[in-house]
Amino acid sequence: MKLREAIELYVAFRKSAGADFRSSEHVLATFCHSVTKEANVEDVDEEHVAVFLHGKGNFTRYWHRKHSALLGFYRYAVSRGYVSRSPVPTTVPKQPAAVTPYIYSQDELRRLLDATERYRKWKHRLLLEPRTFRTLLLLLYGAGLRGCEARRLKLSDVNTATAMLTIRDTKFYKTRLVPLGPDLNEVIAEYAEWRVAVHPLRNSDESLFVDRKGAPIQDYAVRRAFAGLRIAAGVRRNDGARYQPRLHDLRHGFAVDRLTAWYREGKDVQKLLPALSTYLGHNNIAATQVYLTMTPELLRQACRRFERYAFGEGPHE
């Protein structure tokens, strides 16, 4: 049996059980391509697996994602008799430390948005139009969406009359409604009007965000463009972290800024955390806490809240 065929059977098996298997499916497709998809599954050995796991760069947490996907596939392959033994290593190195989120300052956010106006001069100008890029950044920061959720938005998912987005097919196969503030809603409404005028609709179910050719924007194009945008805006971290500020950090910034605002307003943060968790599309509060990076401003607001409680200046919440 071909490796490609065995992987297709495994993917179908996992999806039939209702698993959210998109990430592992992508890993296995990449593995198949690295070995050559016409290879027989029984001809794949430890060396093929080792080359794929280690890749060309430094050791990252992605190694464990690849290892987990291959481990599951080969357990299935062995149980079905496609192979007699698994070539996946049983010794697993310790995972590297998780990426430390970067919380953009308001000045850095303004510089990033301003830099999108110069975007047409860059070598990536054929991929994203400046207005699309700017609107995407505003949506990621202003609504705390995952990058994939924003990219998959259809025009039909946007209801500016009610200031509401419908987020479908999320990380946990759930659909949720995301309300927009008045300023962000206006930005989205203006962009949707511009998008239809510049890229006329060919069917009723087209993407909100498209590239210069009218095709849905792709993850690799957005990531490459943001790397250039960050450099042009002079936004970088100097704290020794392994990665420079990422697009996904805009979502972290949304969560931290929301929490900080609640502290400033004297809200009961503990009672509001479940609402934030639901808004972000998390299954539980523990997942939301990953996004709550402590910043100097958040720490100040939390300390002020504690002082009001300790000295009897406010309600004991």
N, C-alpha and C positions, 0 to 999 in steps of 0.2 A: 504494500500500500504506500502511496505517495505521502510525504509529510503534509503536504497541503490538504489532502483529503482527510487525513486523520485529525488535523486541526479543525477543519470545517465541521466534522462530526462532533468533536468535543465542544466547540462553540455552540452548535445547535442544541446539544444536550444541556449545557449550562443555562442557556436562554430559556429552554423549555421549562426549567425549574424556577423561572422568575428571577434569576440573578441579574444584578446590574453588572454586566460583563463587558462594557465598552472598553474600559482601560486594559483589561487582560487580553481582550480580543486584539487590540492594537499592538500590544507587546508580542503576542504570538504571530501576528502577521509580519511584524518586523523580523522576528526570529526566522520565520519561514523564508523571507526574502534574503536574509543574511546567509542562509545555508544553500539557497537556491530551491525554489518551490517544486522542482521536478525531482528532488532527491527522495529516495525511499526512506520511510520513517525508521526502519531498522538500521540504516547506514549512518545515522546521526550519532556521533560519539561524544566522549567527554571533551575532546578538544574543540569541537564545534560549539558546544555549550559554553565552555570557558571563554572563548573568543567573544561570543555574544554578550555574556555577562559583564565582562570587563570593559568592552567597548574601546573607545579611543581616548577618553578623557580621564579625569580623576575619579576616584571611588566616591559615589554619591548614594543617597537613599534610593535612587532609581535601580541600583543593583538588586535591592531586596524586592522591588516590584517585579522585576524581570524573573528573579529566582522563584518567587511565589507563583507566578503565572506558569512557568515551566514545570514546577513541582506538581501543580494541579493537573496539567496536561499529561504528564508522564504517568501519574498515578492512574489516570483514566486509560491511557494507552496500554499499560501493563495489565490492568483488569480486563481489558477487551482482547488481550492476546496480540495486539499490534506489534509489541516489542516484548522481549523477555526480561529486560532490566532497564532501569532509569539511568541515563547519563548525567543527571543533575547532581551536583555535589551536595553532600549531607552536612559538611562543615560550613557554617554560615558566619561570616565576619560580623562584628558588632556594627550596628547602624551608626553612621555619623550623626552628629548633633543636628537637630531640626534647624531649618533656616530661621534666622531671627528676622521677623517682619520689620519693615522700614515704614515709619509713620511720617508721611510728607507734611511739611509745614504749609501754612496757607501761602506763603511767599513762593515756595517750590511748586505748589499746584498752579499758581498764576503763571509762573515761568514755563511750565509744561504746556499749559493751554496757549500761551502767547507763541510758543515755538511752533505750534501746529500751523500758524500762518506762514511760516517760512518753509513748511514741509514740501511745497511744490518744487523747491529748488534742489531737493535731495535726490540721490540715486534711486530711492525706493518710490519715486513719485508715481510710477505706473501702477502701484498696488492700491494705495489708499488716497482718497481725495482729502484735502485739509478739513473740510467741513465734516466729513464722515468721521475722521480721526478725532476731532475736537468733541463732537457729540458723543462718541463712544466713551471717551475719557470722563466726560461729565456724568454719563449714565453709570459707569462703573463706580465712581466715587459718590455720586449723589444718591444712588439707590442700593449700593453695596452688592451688586450682582456678581456672580461668577463670570469669568470671561466667556465661557462656553454658553452660558445662559443669554448673555447679550448678543453674541454672534448668531444664535439660533432664533432670535426674535423674528416673527413674521409681522408684516404690516397689520395683519388681522389681529395680532396679539396686543396692539396698542390702541387704547381707548382714551384719547385726550379729552373727550367730553366729560368723562368721569375721573380723569387723572389716574388711570389704572393700567398696569401691565399684567398680562397673563403669562406666567412663566411655566412652560410645558416641558415634560420629559427631563426633569431635573436629575441631579446626582442620585437621588433615591427614588426615581420613577414616580415622583409626585408632581402635581400641578398646584401652583399657589398664585394668589393675587398680590401684587406689589403696588401699593399706592405711591403716587409721586407728589412731591411738593409743588406749589404753583410755579416757581421759577423753572424747575427742571421740566415740568409738564409743558411749559411754553417752549422750551428749547426743543423737546422731542416733537411737538406739534409742528414747529417751523421746519425742523429737519425732515419730517415725513413729507411735508408739502414740497420741499425742495427736491427730495429724493425721487418722488413720482414725476416731477417736472423734468428733471435731468435724465432719469432712467425710467421711461414709460413702462407701465406694467404690461407683462405678456400673459400673466395669469393672475388669479385671485389669491394666490397663496405664496407670494414672494417675500423674500427676506427684507427686513428693515434696513440692515446695513449691507451695502454692496460695494464692490471695488469699482475702479474706473470703467470696467467693461460691463458692469451691471450684474456681475456674478457675486454670490454670497462671499463675504470676507472669510479668509482662512486664518487659523491660529498662527501658523508660521509667519504669515505676512504681518500680522499685528505685532507679534513679538519682535520681529526684526525692526519694524518701524519704531516701536517704543524704545528699543535700545538706542537707535539713532536720535530719537527725540530727547531722551534723557541726557545724552551727551551734549546736544545742541543747547539744552536749557541749563546746563551746568549743574545738574542734580546728581550727586554721588555721595556715597557713605564712606567714612574714614574710620570706622570703628573696628576694622579687622575682620569683618564678616566675610564669608566665602562668596557672597553674591552681592552685586550692586542692586539698588532699588528695582523692584519688579512691578509689572502691571498688576499682578494679584495683590500687591500691597495697598492698592487703592481700596480694596474691600476691607482690609484691616483698618485703614484710616477711617472709613465710614463708621465701623463699629466703635472705635475708640472715641471719635468725635461725638457720636450719639451719646455714649456713656458720659463723657465730660459735660455735655450740654445738660443732661438730666441732673447731674450733681449741681451745676450752676443754678438750675431752676428749683432746686430743693426737692426734687422728685424722689420717691421711694424706689431706688435703683434695683433692689432685690426683687421687688414685685414686678418690675418692668422687664427684667432679664428674659423671662419666658416669651414676652412679646417680641423682643429683639431676635431671639432664637428662631421664632416662627417666621419673622420677616426675612431673615437670612436663609431660610430653607433648611435649617438643621433639624436633626432628629431629637436632639436633647441639648440641655444647657451646657453640658461638658464640651460639646463641639464648638459652641459659641465662645467659651472661655479661652479657646486657643487664639481667638482674634483680639482679645482684650489685653494688648500690650500696655504695660505701664509707661506712661510718658510723664515728664515734669508737670505739665498742666493737669493731667488727670490726678497725679499724686497730690497736687496742691488742693484741688477741689475735694478729694477724698479726705484730706487732713482737715479742711475747713468744716466738712460735714461732721467729722468725728468731734471736733472742738465744740461745735454747737450742741452736739448730743451730750458731751462730757460736762459742759458747763450749764446745761439746762436751758440753752437758748432756743431750742427747737423741740419738736416731737420726738419721742423715743421710738424709732422705727426698727 
